[in-house]
């Protein structure tokens, strides 16, 4: 075993492929599962697919379904007001781009989860693993990546961990409410970034 490249051997190809694919699956998990399914109930998902997304998000982001859903629903309930957990109009684009996850953590209270988190998973695995040990998933993911890719696994893990706060919270939430175009007028500052 090569300590720099782990079990996959001495090539950057597999760490690069895994990084691209894992970030893509994370983006799909957030978009399809957390946003479309959990927060807005705009589609139905098979229970096996729901659990895949929950497990993936636990391992690759440490995000909790109820917390994310509740904070997103609150965002829609109080958009662009002082109570909005991630409004670039109130907090500024730079703040959301670089400190967006801190605002999510601050907004994640028992009251917000209770008020806005209805209909999210409350099964045994959610209560006893995902909610109680959010860091365990990302830690296990890191260990697996180092075993597979050696020291390069640390880089892969770091890129995976950086993706959601910078792109998901920063670009999507920040830029999506700061500039772009609209197909029709709405009561908030949300826009489309790309066609």
ZADO-1210 file (C-alpha; in nm, 4 decimals, padded with zeros to 6 digits):
<atoms>
<atom x="00.0000" y="00.0000" z="00.0000" code="UNK" pos="1"/>
<atom x="00.1281" y="00.3427" z="-00.0978" code="UNK" pos="2"/>
<atom x="00.0816" y="00.5817" z="00.1967" code="UNK" pos="3"/>
<atom x="00.0215" y="00.8786" z="-00.0305" code="UNK" pos="4"/>
<atom x="-00.2364" y="00.7023" z="-00.2519" code="UNK" pos="5"/>
<atom x="-00.3763" y="00.4294" z="-00.0214" code="UNK" pos="6"/>
<atom x="-00.5340" y="00.1140" z="-00.1601" code="UNK" pos="7"/>
<atom x="-00.6119" y="00.2598" z="-00.5036" code="UNK" pos="8"/>
<atom x="-00.2470" y="00.2934" z="-00.6029" code="UNK" pos="9"/>
<atom x="-00.0344" y="00.5817" z="-00.7177" code="UNK" pos="10"/>
<atom x="-00.2631" y="00.7859" z="-00.9364" code="UNK" pos="11"/>
<atom x="-00.4617" y="01.1042" z="-00.8923" code="UNK" pos="12"/>
<atom x="-00.7339" y="00.9745" z="-01.1255" code="UNK" pos="13"/>
<atom x="-00.9449" y="00.7870" z="-00.8685" code="UNK" pos="14"/>
<atom x="-00.9340" y="01.0538" z="-00.5975" code="UNK" pos="15"/>
<atom x="-01.0316" y="01.3124" z="-00.8614" code="UNK" pos="16"/>
<atom x="-01.3157" y="01.0969" z="-00.9982" code="UNK" pos="17"/>
<atom x="-01.4436" y="01.0245" z="-00.6473" code="UNK" pos="18"/>
<atom x="-01.4310" y="01.3941" z="-00.5532" code="UNK" pos="19"/>
<atom x="-01.6325" y="01.4976" z="-00.8580" code="UNK" pos="20"/>
<atom x="-01.8880" y="01.2189" z="-00.8130" code="UNK" pos="21"/>
<atom x="-01.9268" y="01.2634" z="-00.4373" code="UNK" pos="22"/>
<atom x="-01.9775" y="01.6381" z="-00.4664" code="UNK" pos="23"/>
<atom x="-02.2352" y="01.5738" z="-00.7381" code="UNK" pos="24"/>
<atom x="-02.4217" y="01.3203" z="-00.5213" code="UNK" pos="25"/>
<atom x="-02.4111" y="01.5680" z="-00.2313" code="UNK" pos="26"/>
<atom x="-02.5593" y="01.8410" z="-00.4514" code="UNK" pos="27"/>
<atom x="-02.8348" y="01.6047" z="-00.5665" code="UNK" pos="28"/>
<atom x="-02.8993" y="01.4990" z="-00.2061" code="UNK" pos="29"/>
<atom x="-02.9446" y="01.8592" z="-00.0974" code="UNK" pos="30"/>
<atom x="-03.1476" y="01.9632" z="-00.4019" code="UNK" pos="31"/>
<atom x="-03.3723" y="01.6592" z="-00.4377" code="UNK" pos="32"/>
<atom x="-03.3991" y="01.5249" z="-00.0831" code="UNK" pos="33"/>
<atom x="-03.3606" y="01.8217" z="00.1519" code="UNK" pos="34"/>
<atom x="-03.5024" y="02.0979" z="-00.0669" code="UNK" pos="35"/>
<atom x="-03.7614" y="01.9441" z="-00.2998" code="UNK" pos="36"/>
<atom x="-03.8707" y="01.6465" z="-00.0871" code="UNK" pos="37"/>
<atom x="-03.8270" y="01.7401" z="00.2782" code="UNK" pos="38"/>
<atom x="-03.8717" y="02.1185" z="00.2858" code="UNK" pos="39"/>
<atom x="-04.1285" y="02.1685" z="00.0082" code="UNK" pos="40"/>
<atom x="-04.2893" y="01.8243" z="-00.0302" code="UNK" pos="41"/>
<atom x="-04.2917" y="01.8811" z="-00.4052" code="UNK" pos="42"/>
<atom x="-04.2132" y="01.5178" z="-00.4896" code="UNK" pos="43"/>
<atom x="-04.2325" y="01.1688" z="-00.3420" code="UNK" pos="44"/>
<atom x="-03.9285" y="00.9475" z="-00.2876" code="UNK" pos="45"/>
<atom x="-03.9092" y="00.5738" z="-00.2246" code="UNK" pos="46"/>
<atom x="-03.8168" y="00.5039" z="00.1421" code="UNK" pos="47"/>
<atom x="-03.4912" y="00.3351" z="00.0362" code="UNK" pos="48"/>
<atom x="-03.3894" y="00.6439" z="-00.1607" code="UNK" pos="49"/>
<atom x="-03.4851" y="00.8684" z="00.1323" code="UNK" pos="50"/>
<atom x="-03.2582" y="00.6697" z="00.3596" code="UNK" pos="51"/>
<atom x="-02.9737" y="00.6705" z="00.1073" code="UNK" pos="52"/>
<atom x="-02.9889" y="01.0513" z="00.0969" code="UNK" pos="53"/>
<atom x="-03.0064" y="01.0772" z="00.4784" code="UNK" pos="54"/>
<atom x="-02.7070" y="00.8458" z="00.5216" code="UNK" pos="55"/>
<atom x="-02.5088" y="01.0211" z="00.2473" code="UNK" pos="56"/>
<atom x="-02.5707" y="01.3647" z="00.3975" code="UNK" pos="57"/>
<atom x="-02.4764" y="01.2377" z="00.7446" code="UNK" pos="58"/>
<atom x="-02.1487" y="01.0967" z="00.6102" code="UNK" pos="59"/>
<atom x="-02.0575" y="01.3754" z="00.3707" code="UNK" pos="60"/>
<atom x="-02.1904" y="01.6905" z="00.5386" code="UNK" pos="61"/>
<atom x="-02.3099" y="01.6125" z="00.8919" code="UNK" pos="62"/>
<atom x="-02.6362" y="01.7905" z="00.8060" code="UNK" pos="63"/>
<atom x="-02.9512" y="01.6981" z="00.9919" code="UNK" pos="64"/>
<atom x="-03.2741" y="01.6671" z="00.7902" code="UNK" pos="65"/>
<atom x="-03.5032" y="01.8264" z="01.0491" code="UNK" pos="66"/>
<atom x="-03.2695" y="02.1192" z="01.1146" code="UNK" pos="67"/>
<atom x="-03.2101" y="02.1929" z="00.7449" code="UNK" pos="68"/>
<atom x="-03.5800" y="02.1595" z="00.6622" code="UNK" pos="69"/>
<atom x="-03.6927" y="02.3788" z="00.9526" code="UNK" pos="70"/>
<atom x="-03.4420" y="02.6540" z="00.8765" code="UNK" pos="71"/>
<atom x="-03.5324" y="02.6505" z="00.5067" code="UNK" pos="72"/>
<atom x="-03.9050" y="02.6644" z="00.5816" code="UNK" pos="73"/>
<atom x="-03.8466" y="02.9539" z="00.8199" code="UNK" pos="74"/>
<atom x="-03.6478" y="03.1283" z="00.5457" code="UNK" pos="75"/>
<atom x="-03.9544" y="03.1075" z="00.3207" code="UNK" pos="76"/>
<atom x="-04.1878" y="03.2182" z="00.5996" code="UNK" pos="77"/>
<atom x="-03.9873" y="03.5337" z="00.6826" code="UNK" pos="78"/>
<atom x="-03.7879" y="03.5956" z="00.3633" code="UNK" pos="79"/>
<atom x="-03.5704" y="03.9078" z="00.3555" code="UNK" pos="80"/>
<atom x="-03.6640" y="04.0112" z="00.7094" code="UNK" pos="81"/>
<atom x="-03.4511" y="04.0396" z="01.0235" code="UNK" pos="82"/>
<atom x="-03.5700" y="03.6884" z="01.1194" code="UNK" pos="83"/>
<atom x="-03.4535" y="03.5286" z="00.7922" code="UNK" pos="84"/>
<atom x="-03.1681" y="03.2888" z="00.8834" code="UNK" pos="85"/>
<atom x="-02.9780" y="03.3509" z="00.5609" code="UNK" pos="86"/>
<atom x="-03.0793" y="03.6704" z="00.3850" code="UNK" pos="87"/>
<atom x="-02.8003" y="03.8445" z="00.1925" code="UNK" pos="88"/>
<atom x="-03.0264" y="04.1504" z="00.1741" code="UNK" pos="89"/>
<atom x="-03.0138" y="04.1796" z="00.5551" code="UNK" pos="90"/>
<atom x="-02.6748" y="04.0252" z="00.6362" code="UNK" pos="91"/>
<atom x="-02.4862" y="04.1061" z="00.3156" code="UNK" pos="92"/>
<atom x="-02.3611" y="03.8772" z="00.0405" code="UNK" pos="93"/>
<atom x="-02.0082" y="03.8489" z="00.1825" code="UNK" pos="94"/>
<atom x="-02.1489" y="03.7366" z="00.5196" code="UNK" pos="95"/>
<atom x="-02.3630" y="03.4661" z="00.3597" code="UNK" pos="96"/>
<atom x="-02.0853" y="03.3559" z="00.1245" code="UNK" pos="97"/>
<atom x="-01.8267" y="03.3027" z="00.3967" code="UNK" pos="98"/>
<atom x="-02.0203" y="03.2596" z="00.7218" code="UNK" pos="99"/>
<atom x="-02.3497" y="03.1106" z="00.6008" code="UNK" pos="100"/>
<atom x="-02.3104" y="02.7855" z="00.7919" code="UNK" pos="101"/>
<atom x="-02.2605" y="02.9783" z="01.1154" code="UNK" pos="102"/>
<atom x="-02.5972" y="03.1449" z="01.0578" code="UNK" pos="103"/>
<atom x="-02.7538" y="02.8024" z="01.0022" code="UNK" pos="104"/>
<atom x="-02.6067" y="02.6797" z="01.3316" code="UNK" pos="105"/>
<atom x="-02.7312" y="02.9883" z="01.5159" code="UNK" pos="106"/>
<atom x="-03.0792" y="02.9461" z="01.3669" code="UNK" pos="107"/>
<atom x="-03.0931" y="02.5761" z="01.4584" code="UNK" pos="108"/>
<atom x="-03.2931" y="02.5973" z="01.7812" code="UNK" pos="109"/>
<atom x="-03.5429" y="02.3582" z="01.9378" code="UNK" pos="110"/>
<atom x="-03.8161" y="02.6176" z="01.8838" code="UNK" pos="111"/>
<atom x="-03.7437" y="02.6487" z="01.5105" code="UNK" pos="112"/>
<atom x="-03.7219" y="02.2697" z="01.4710" code="UNK" pos="113"/>
<atom x="-04.0564" y="02.2318" z="01.6507" code="UNK" pos="114"/>
<atom x="-04.2304" y="02.5107" z="01.4581" code="UNK" pos="115"/>
<atom x="-04.0991" y="02.4405" z="01.1078" code="UNK" pos="116"/>
<atom x="-03.9682" y="02.0823" z="01.1149" code="UNK" pos="117"/>
<atom x="-04.2946" y="01.8861" z="01.0935" code="UNK" pos="118"/>
<atom x="-04.2968" y="01.5753" z="00.8781" code="UNK" pos="119"/>
<atom x="-03.9246" y="01.5050" z="00.8951" code="UNK" pos="120"/>
<atom x="-03.7834" y="01.1640" z="00.9946" code="UNK" pos="121"/>
<atom x="-03.8072" y="01.0765" z="01.3632" code="UNK" pos="122"/>
<atom x="-03.7163" y="00.7080" z="01.3494" code="UNK" pos="123"/>
<atom x="-03.4627" y="00.5208" z="01.5618" code="UNK" pos="124"/>
<atom x="-03.1642" y="00.5845" z="01.3354" code="UNK" pos="125"/>
<atom x="-03.2427" y="00.9571" z="01.3156" code="UNK" pos="126"/>
<atom x="-03.2738" y="00.9951" z="01.6937" code="UNK" pos="127"/>
<atom x="-02.9900" y="00.7654" z="01.7968" code="UNK" pos="128"/>
<atom x="-02.7313" y="00.8134" z="01.5244" code="UNK" pos="129"/>
<atom x="-02.7841" y="01.1070" z="01.2874" code="UNK" pos="130"/>
<atom x="-02.9001" y="01.3612" z="01.5484" code="UNK" pos="131"/>
<atom x="-02.6841" y="01.2438" z="01.8388" code="UNK" pos="132"/>
<atom x="-02.3608" y="01.1972" z="01.6451" code="UNK" pos="133"/>
<atom x="-02.3476" y="01.4341" z="01.3451" code="UNK" pos="134"/>
<atom x="-01.9669" y="01.4479" z="01.3446" code="UNK" pos="135"/>
<atom x="-01.9297" y="01.0690" z="01.3500" code="UNK" pos="136"/>
<atom x="-02.0510" y="01.0367" z="00.9904" code="UNK" pos="137"/>
<atom x="-01.8063" y="01.2880" z="00.8465" code="UNK" pos="138"/>
<atom x="-01.5298" y="01.1361" z="01.0603" code="UNK" pos="139"/>
<atom x="-01.5988" y="00.7854" z="00.9307" code="UNK" pos="140"/>
<atom x="-01.6123" y="00.9216" z="00.5782" code="UNK" pos="141"/>
<atom x="-01.2691" y="01.0777" z="00.6319" code="UNK" pos="142"/>
<atom x="-01.1231" y="00.7513" z="00.7636" code="UNK" pos="143"/>
<atom x="-01.2569" y="00.5589" z="00.4623" code="UNK" pos="144"/>
<atom x="-01.1165" y="00.8206" z="00.2234" code="UNK" pos="145"/>
<atom x="-00.7706" y="00.8042" z="00.3830" code="UNK" pos="146"/>
<atom x="-00.7787" y="00.4224" z="00.3671" code="UNK" pos="147"/>
<atom x="-00.8752" y="00.4326" z="-00.0009" code="UNK" pos="148"/>
<atom x="-00.6660" y="00.7240" z="-00.1202" code="UNK" pos="149"/>
<atom x="-00.3936" y="00.7613" z="00.1453" code="UNK" pos="150"/>
<atom x="-00.2918" y="01.1166" z="00.2288" code="UNK" pos="151"/>
<atom x="-00.4751" y="01.2297" z="-00.0870" code="UNK" pos="152"/>
<atom x="-00.7940" y="01.1258" z="00.0960" code="UNK" pos="153"/>
<atom x="-00.7459" y="01.4237" z="00.3285" code="UNK" pos="154"/>
<atom x="-00.7611" y="01.6544" z="00.0262" code="UNK" pos="155"/>
<atom x="-01.0688" y="01.4727" z="-00.1074" code="UNK" pos="156"/>
<atom x="-01.2374" y="01.4989" z="00.2347" code="UNK" pos="157"/>
<atom x="-01.1508" y="01.8683" z="00.2632" code="UNK" pos="158"/>
<atom x="-01.2990" y="01.9456" z="-00.0782" code="UNK" pos="159"/>
<atom x="-01.6156" y="01.7546" z="00.0128" code="UNK" pos="160"/>
<atom x="-01.6449" y="01.9434" z="00.3431" code="UNK" pos="161"/>
<atom x="-01.5857" y="02.2817" z="00.1766" code="UNK" pos="162"/>
<atom x="-01.8373" y="02.2323" z="-00.1047" code="UNK" pos="163"/>
<atom x="-02.1624" y="02.2728" z="00.0890" code="UNK" pos="164"/>
<atom x="-02.0752" y="02.5808" z="00.2969" code="UNK" pos="165"/>
<atom x="-01.9146" y="02.7669" z="00.0079" code="UNK" pos="166"/>
<atom x="-02.1296" y="02.6657" z="-00.2862" code="UNK" pos="167"/>
<atom x="-02.4568" y="02.5557" z="-00.1265" code="UNK" pos="168"/>
<atom x="-02.4906" y="02.8187" z="00.1436" code="UNK" pos="169"/>
<atom x="-02.2806" y="03.0883" z="-00.0176" code="UNK" pos="170"/>
<atom x="-02.3527" y="03.0803" z="-00.3874" code="UNK" pos="171"/>
<atom x="-02.7036" y="02.9343" z="-00.3955" code="UNK" pos="172"/>
<atom x="-02.8458" y="03.1193" z="-00.0939" code="UNK" pos="173"/>
<atom x="-02.6294" y="03.4286" z="-00.1242" code="UNK" pos="174"/>
<atom x="-02.6088" y="03.4960" z="-00.4955" code="UNK" pos="175"/>
<atom x="-02.9577" y="03.3532" z="-00.5548" code="UNK" pos="176"/>
<atom x="-03.1051" y="03.6384" z="-00.3497" code="UNK" pos="177"/>
<atom x="-02.8604" y="03.9083" z="-00.4589" code="UNK" pos="178"/>
<atom x="-02.8537" y="03.9149" z="-00.8374" code="UNK" pos="179"/>
<atom x="-02.9907" y="03.7265" z="-01.1348" code="UNK" pos="180"/>
<atom x="-03.3073" y="03.7340" z="-01.3419" code="UNK" pos="181"/>
<atom x="-03.6764" y="03.6584" z="-01.2825" code="UNK" pos="182"/>
<atom x="-03.9445" y="03.5078" z="-01.4992" code="UNK" pos="183"/>
<atom x="-04.2152" y="03.6816" z="-01.2928" code="UNK" pos="184"/>
<atom x="-04.2388" y="03.9125" z="-00.9924" code="UNK" pos="185"/>
<atom x="-04.2435" y="03.7698" z="-00.6396" code="UNK" pos="186"/>
<atom x="-04.2568" y="03.9263" z="-00.2932" code="UNK" pos="187"/>
<atom x="-03.8940" y="03.8482" z="-00.2085" code="UNK" pos="188"/>
<atom x="-03.5526" y="03.9023" z="-00.3693" code="UNK" pos="189"/>
<atom x="-03.5056" y="03.5474" z="-00.5021" code="UNK" pos="190"/>
<atom x="-03.3726" y="03.5177" z="-00.8558" code="UNK" pos="191"/>
<atom x="-03.2545" y="03.2587" z="-01.1045" code="UNK" pos="192"/>
<atom x="-02.8783" y="03.2553" z="-01.1476" code="UNK" pos="193"/>
<atom x="-02.8636" y="03.0583" z="-01.4733" code="UNK" pos="194"/>
<atom x="-03.1330" y="02.9673" z="-01.7302" code="UNK" pos="195"/>
</atoms>
